[in-house]
Amino acid sequence: MLVVDANIIVYLKCNNERTAIAQCAYARDQYWLVPALWQHEFLNALVCFCHRTIYTVEEAAGILHDALTGFAPQERHVNHDAALRVAVQHHISGYDAQYIALAQEFGVRLLTEDKELLRKFPAIAISLNAFCGATPPSP
């Protein structure tokens, strides 16, 4: 079981350079927990893809429906008091704090590519590369 940030779901559901490693992570552990916030972040990513003409609205709607079908049942309530405390104490956004608070509540790792969360929460946050045992590409 993992808490997974919305960008990981974007990588999994939207064909891109990170899709293969997101698929690796999903194959290793398919029980992904998410706060309800993920839907808003996922929708926003799809809107950006449409604006950049990567997807048509119809294609994006299909991807959105597929993601909602798969991950809406995995949503868990976030203790917003806990998220507020995490955000203020660690100087992170309230959005990011929801993922951390959820991971803390369930005693699991947060799968993320957010460099700030990986740096500030090394015992909780884990990258796709670390989770899958992959070597990151050279810069």
N, C-alpha and C positions, 0 to 999 in steps of 0.2 A: 504494500500500500504506500502511495506517495501523494503528496499535494503537488499539483502541477500548475504552473502559471500559464496564462492564456497564450503566450507566445509559443509555448511548446505545442499546444493544440493547433495553433496556426501552422507550425512546421509540419505537424502530422497530417493535417487536412488539406493544406494548400501546397501544391507541388513547387518545391524550391530546393535550394542547395542543402538545406538542413532536414529534408524529409526523411532520408534514409536513416539518419541517426535517431530521429524521433520515432521512426518505426522500430528501430532496435530497442529503444527504451520501452515502448509499448509492448513489444514481444517479451521483454524481461519481466514486466509487471504491468498488468492491465487494469489494476484497481487504482484508478486515479481519482483523487478527491479534488474538488474545486469549490471556491466560494462563488456565489451567484454573480459576482463581479465579472467573472470570466466571459459571460455572454456579451456584456457591453464592450469589453476589450476586443473580443473576437469579431463582433460586428464592425467595430471601428477599423480593424485591420482589413476586413473585406471591402469596406467603403474606400479605403486608401487604394487597394488593388484595383477597384473599379475606376477610380479617378485617374490612375496611371495606365488604364486600359489593359491591365493584366487579365482581368476577368470582365465579362459582360455582367450586367445585373442578374440575368437569368442564371448564369454559371455561379455567381456568388450566392444567389438564393439557394441553389442546390447544395452548395458546400455548407451554408449556414444550417439548412435543414438536417443534413447528415450529422454535423457536429452537435446540434441540439439533441437529436435523437440519441446519440451516443453518450453525451456528457451531462445533459441536464439531470438525469437520474443520479449522477455522482455529486451533485451539489450538496454542500453542507452549510449550515448556518454558521456564521462567524460571530464570535463574541466581540462586539464592537468596542466594549470597554477595554478588552485586552489589546485589540488592534490599536486603539488610541494610545495606550501606554507604550506599546512597542514603537509606534511611529514617533512619538515625542522623545522617548528615551534614546532611540538610535538615529534620529534625524533622517527618517525615510518618509515616503508618502503614505497617506492613509490607504491608498490602493495596495501598495506593496506590503504594508503591515497586515492586511487581511490574509495574505498568503502565509506569512510568517506565523501569525496567531493561529491559523487553522492547523498548520504543521505542528506547532507546539501543543495545541489541544489534543491532537491525535497521537503525538509522540512519534511522528514520521518525518522523513526528509521532504524538502521542497525541491522539486526538479525545476530548474530555471537557468536561463542564460543571462540573467541580470547581473552584471559585474559588481554592482554595489552590494546586492544581497549576498552574492557569493563571498565577497570580501568581509562584510560585516557579520555574517552568520555562517561561518565555516562548519559549525557542527550541525546546522540544519539544512542549509542550501547546498545543492550539488548540481553540477553542470551535466549536460547530456554526455559530453566526452568522458567525464569521470564516471558517470553511472554506467555507461556502456563499455568502459575500458578502452576507448578509442583515443588515438593520438590526434590532437587538433591540427588542422592544416597549417602549413607555414604561412607567415604573413607576406 
